[in-house]
């Protein structure tokens, strides 16, 4: 019994017990004095931080699955998150706070588009103006709190509400952000040393806002832009979401926002989109079906029906991650109508 109590007393001391051993203390003192210090196993410590960050943000993205079927549900979730932030987050770990931040971004984005859909067709300009102002504020806040790529939701909203000048201005900002060498997308970073110099040792929240890219997720029950409404409605994926590479979404939005005003810029955007889809850079191989579909939509809007038909035929030949066969058939029929 005395031995058990002695051992349990050592157990209660926790990690501080290691400091009582002179031989162990010589190895651990550097770590306790410098939290950023890590033990390298034939690999640069910079790589370890990048690998950890990728796995962390991948986990947060996979767990970002809030079911926002209507605006009342969204408002309820927003109130819940507000209560959580005001009362409880101070007792949570950094990783729990990060998850709450990611979920809040998703709720804000869903609420903004649902709010617009609810008030878009009413005969009250004052209410429409107020709803639009609130939606813009939510999307700007989401872009500030979320991934670097979340700025594209604001571009979609501006395009959807015919604010093309504002959409193009935000696109320029997004273009500049997407070209930085320290961005992380699909476990890839152009220059890990630049990544570490930019955000090494900073909080997870700061990293999420400054360097992390994520797919643009379009929920089935929310109308983001009319050009993808058939794909959203006829998707055969069990979760009902469309996941689009931010680089593909950027080029699609560039084409849509410039095609009526600057044809040359729109043509460059669609050429870059074609190269991106064909080469497969920055694209998840299992989701290539939606990218051929998007390319076909843009080519059809450009009235290049032969190229659009080729793209629509290619879409079902890819891995049917989104299962867009019905949407593809509808698109092909529209070429001949």
KATA-V377679 format. One record per run of one state. SS is the DSSP state (H for helix, E for strand, C for the rest). FROM is the first residue (numbers start at 1). TO is the last residue. Records with the same first field share a line. If there is no record, write none. Layout:
# KATA-V377679
SS = FROM-TO, FROM-TO
This chain:
# KATA-V377679
C = 1-1, 21-21, 34-44, 63-70, 88-88, 92-93, 120-124, 146-147, 161-163, 179-183, 186-187, 190-191, 200-203, 211-211, 213-215, 220-225, 234-240, 245-245, 259-262, 280-284, 302-304, 316-324, 336-337
H = 2-20, 22-33, 45-62, 71-87, 89-91, 94-119, 125-145, 148-160, 164-178, 192-199, 204-210, 226-233, 246-258, 263-279, 285-301, 305-315, 325-335
E = 184-185, 188-189, 212-212, 216-219, 241-244
